[in-house]
Amino acid sequence: MRWFTKNGAPGGSRPTIPAVVPRHIAIIMDGNGRWAKERHLPRQAGHAAGSEVFRRVATRCRDLGVEFLTVYALSTENRKRPPDEVAAIMDLLRKYLRESLESMERDGVRLFFLGDRSGLPGDVLALIRETDELSARLLSDGNRPKVLSVNVCLQYGARDEIVRAARAMLAAGQDPATLDEEMFAGYLDTKGLPDPDLVIRPGRERRLSNFLLWQSAYAELYFTDVLWPDFTDAELDKALAEYAAKKRTYGL
């Protein structure tokens, strides 16, 4: 399995590139369970369908020239779901981690994981560490062309992230009197990443649900009723068109 198709579009054709392309897109991949329920399928089927959409959307983002894609895969609250559902999500994660380790270097993909890793299964942690090491090597190779860095938020919650950052800051002996926003951002899971320009949420909800709260302060938000397993390239293009039509002021 390859993370990306050759050109990211049917028949090998190149996608039409919008006039304005966000550098960093973040997506709340919502609606897998509802998609499955509406089709009288187990929730696991919705997660499996959603994972395929993630791969296709990543392809589209790469071909459009997006530099960073951050997706909400599993929240801290999701870990409280029924054990069989969480186990199915972990099985999907194992599958894609193994496949990505085989294809990342060939495709030049960089894959990173954000969130609290405590409590994750040992074999999943080992695969994540292996992925981290390979991604770091790809990142340090100056001869490789820049492609898409994919950041997967796993067992992640923005409030938890901020609390962990504050603890890390205190543990480092940081003087609160010298603290500013830039310094604090260096303790977040996303340190070194630009803030998202566009946050997309399918799935009929109109909220951020504890996702990148600090980083999304001035992001453009796009909501759609389309459930994530039904999210197509055309839906992504609608979000990009709306983004391109906005004049960003950053609160000024």
FENTAJO-V960333 format. One record per pair of residues at least 24 apart in sequence whose C-alpha atoms are under 8 Angstrom apart, sorted by sequence separation. I is the first residue (numbers start at 1). J is the second residue. D is the distance in Angstrom with one decimal. If there is no record, write none. Layout:
[[I | J | D] [I | J | D]]
This chain:
[[111 | 135 | 6.0] [164 | 188 | 7.8] [165 | 189 | 7.9] [195 | 219 | 7.7] [198 | 222 | 7.4] [202 | 226 | 5.4] [203 | 227 | 4.2] [110 | 135 | 4.9] [202 | 227 | 5.5] [203 | 228 | 6.1] [109 | 135 | 7.6] [110 | 136 | 7.9] [162 | 188 | 6.7] [202 | 228 | 5.7] [161 | 188 | 6.4] [110 | 138 | 6.8] [161 | 189 | 6.8] [98 | 127 | 7.3] [101 | 130 | 8.0] [105 | 134 | 7.7] [109 | 138 | 7.8] [110 | 139 | 7.1] [202 | 231 | 7.5] [94 | 124 | 6.3] [97 | 127 | 6.5] [101 | 131 | 6.4] [108 | 138 | 6.9] [93 | 124 | 7.7] [97 | 128 | 7.3] [218 | 250 | 5.6] [94 | 127 | 7.5] [101 | 134 | 7.8] [105 | 138 | 7.1] [218 | 251 | 7.4] [90 | 124 | 7.7] [97 | 131 | 7.4] [108 | 144 | 7.2] [108 | 145 | 7.7] [110 | 147 | 8.0] [112 | 149 | 7.6] [114 | 151 | 6.8] [117 | 154 | 7.7] [108 | 146 | 7.9] [109 | 147 | 6.5] [110 | 148 | 6.7] [111 | 149 | 6.0] [112 | 150 | 6.2] [113 | 151 | 5.6] [114 | 152 | 6.0] [115 | 153 | 5.7] [116 | 154 | 7.4] [117 | 155 | 6.9] [108 | 147 | 6.6] [109 | 148 | 6.0] [110 | 149 | 4.7] [111 | 150 | 4.9] [112 | 151 | 4.8] [113 | 152 | 4.8] [114 | 153 | 4.7] [115 | 154 | 5.4] [116 | 155 | 5.8] [200 | 239 | 7.4] [109 | 149 | 6.4] [110 | 150 | 6.1] [111 | 151 | 6.0] [112 | 152 | 6.2] [113 | 153 | 5.9] [114 | 154 | 6.0] [115 | 155 | 5.5] [116 | 156 | 6.1] [25 | 66 | 7.5] [44 | 85 | 6.3] [109 | 150 | 7.6] [111 | 152 | 7.6] [113 | 154 | 6.5] [115 | 156 | 4.3] [23 | 65 | 7.9] [24 | 66 | 6.4] [27 | 69 | 7.7] [29 | 71 | 6.8] [43 | 85 | 7.1] [47 | 89 | 7.0] [114 | 156 | 6.9] [115 | 157 | 7.2] [21 | 64 | 7.3] [23 | 66 | 5.2] [24 | 67 | 6.1] [25 | 68 | 6.3] [26 | 69 | 5.7] [27 | 70 | 6.3] [28 | 71 | 6.0] [29 | 72 | 6.0] [21 | 65 | 7.2] [22 | 66 | 6.3] [23 | 67 | 5.4] [24 | 68 | 4.6] [25 | 69 | 5.0] [26 | 70 | 4.5] [27 | 71 | 4.8] [28 | 72 | 5.0] [29 | 73 | 6.7] [44 | 88 | 6.2] [48 | 92 | 7.2] [15 | 60 | 7.7] [21 | 66 | 6.7] [23 | 68 | 6.4] [24 | 69 | 5.8] [25 | 70 | 6.4] [26 | 71 | 5.7] [27 | 72 | 6.4] [28 | 73 | 7.7] [44 | 89 | 7.4] [116 | 161 | 7.8] [198 | 243 | 7.2] [18 | 64 | 7.9] [24 | 70 | 7.7] [26 | 72 | 8.0] [115 | 161 | 7.0] [17 | 64 | 5.6] [8 | 56 | 7.6] [15 | 63 | 7.0] [16 | 64 | 7.8] [14 | 63 | 7.6] [15 | 64 | 7.1] [4 | 55 | 7.1] [8 | 59 | 5.2] [9 | 60 | 7.6] [159 | 210 | 6.6] [3 | 55 | 6.5] [4 | 56 | 7.3] [8 | 60 | 5.7] [158 | 210 | 5.0] [157 | 210 | 5.5] [158 | 211 | 5.3] [4 | 58 | 7.5] [5 | 59 | 6.7] [157 | 211 | 6.1] [158 | 212 | 5.4] [159 | 213 | 7.7] [4 | 59 | 5.1] [8 | 63 | 6.4] [156 | 211 | 7.9] [157 | 212 | 7.8] [158 | 213 | 5.7] [3 | 59 | 7.6] [7 | 63 | 7.0] [158 | 214 | 7.5] [115 | 189 | 6.6] [114 | 189 | 5.7] [79 | 155 | 7.0] [114 | 190 | 7.2] [78 | 155 | 7.6] [75 | 153 | 7.5] [67 | 146 | 7.8] [69 | 148 | 7.1] [71 | 150 | 7.8] [73 | 152 | 6.3] [74 | 153 | 6.6] [75 | 154 | 6.4] [76 | 155 | 4.7] [67 | 147 | 6.4] [68 | 148 | 5.7] [69 | 149 | 6.3] [70 | 150 | 5.9] [71 | 151 | 6.4] [72 | 152 | 6.4] [73 | 153 | 5.6] [74 | 154 | 4.7] [75 | 155 | 4.7] [76 | 156 | 5.2] [77 | 157 | 7.9] [67 | 148 | 4.8] [68 | 149 | 4.9] [69 | 150 | 4.9] [70 | 151 | 4.5] [71 | 152 | 5.2] [72 | 153 | 4.9] [73 | 154 | 5.6] [74 | 155 | 5.0] [75 | 156 | 4.6] [76 | 157 | 5.5] [65 | 147 | 7.6] [66 | 148 | 6.5] [67 | 149 | 6.2] [68 | 150 | 6.0] [69 | 151 | 6.1] [70 | 152 | 5.9] [71 | 153 | 6.0] [72 | 154 | 7.0] [73 | 155 | 7.9] [74 | 156 | 6.5] [75 | 157 | 5.7] [65 | 148 | 7.7] [68 | 151 | 7.5] [70 | 153 | 7.2] [72 | 156 | 7.8] [62 | 147 | 6.5] [62 | 148 | 5.4] [61 | 148 | 7.6] [58 | 150 | 7.9] [2 | 99 | 7.6] [3 | 100 | 6.5] [1 | 99 | 6.2] [2 | 100 | 7.4] [1 | 100 | 8.0] [3 | 103 | 6.5] [2 | 103 | 5.6] [3 | 104 | 7.3] [1 | 103 | 7.3] [4 | 107 | 7.5] [3 | 107 | 7.5] [2 | 107 | 7.8] [72 | 211 | 7.3] [24 | 194 | 7.1] [26 | 196 | 6.1] [24 | 195 | 7.1] [25 | 196 | 5.6] [26 | 197 | 7.9] [28 | 199 | 7.7] [30 | 201 | 6.9] [31 | 202 | 7.1] [24 | 196 | 4.8] [25 | 197 | 6.1] [26 | 198 | 6.2] [27 | 199 | 5.6] [28 | 200 | 6.4] [29 | 201 | 6.8] [30 | 202 | 5.8] [31 | 203 | 4.6] [23 | 196 | 7.6] [24 | 197 | 5.5] [25 | 198 | 5.0] [26 | 199 | 4.7] [27 | 200 | 4.7] [28 | 201 | 5.0] [29 | 202 | 6.7] [30 | 203 | 5.0] [31 | 204 | 7.8] [60 | 233 | 7.1] [23 | 197 | 6.7] [24 | 198 | 6.8] [25 | 199 | 6.0] [26 | 200 | 6.2] [27 | 201 | 5.9] [28 | 202 | 7.0] [29 | 203 | 7.8] [22 | 197 | 5.8] [25 | 200 | 7.6] [53 | 228 | 7.4] [57 | 232 | 7.7] [22 | 198 | 6.7] [53 | 229 | 6.1] [57 | 233 | 6.8] [53 | 230 | 7.8] [50 | 228 | 6.1] [53 | 231 | 7.0] [50 | 229 | 4.5] [53 | 232 | 7.7] [57 | 236 | 7.8] [28 | 208 | 7.9] [49 | 229 | 5.6] [28 | 211 | 7.7] [46 | 229 | 6.9] [35 | 227 | 6.5] [34 | 227 | 7.7] [35 | 228 | 8.0] [35 | 229 | 6.9] [32 | 227 | 6.9] [31 | 227 | 4.7] [32 | 228 | 6.2] [30 | 227 | 6.6] [31 | 228 | 5.3] [32 | 229 | 6.2] [30 | 228 | 5.5] [31 | 229 | 7.3] [29 | 228 | 5.7] [22 | 240 | 7.9] [21 | 240 | 7.2] [20 | 240 | 7.9] [18 | 240 | 7.3] [18 | 241 | 7.2] [20 | 243 | 7.9] [21 | 244 | 7.3] [20 | 244 | 5.2] [19 | 244 | 7.1] [18 | 244 | 7.6]]
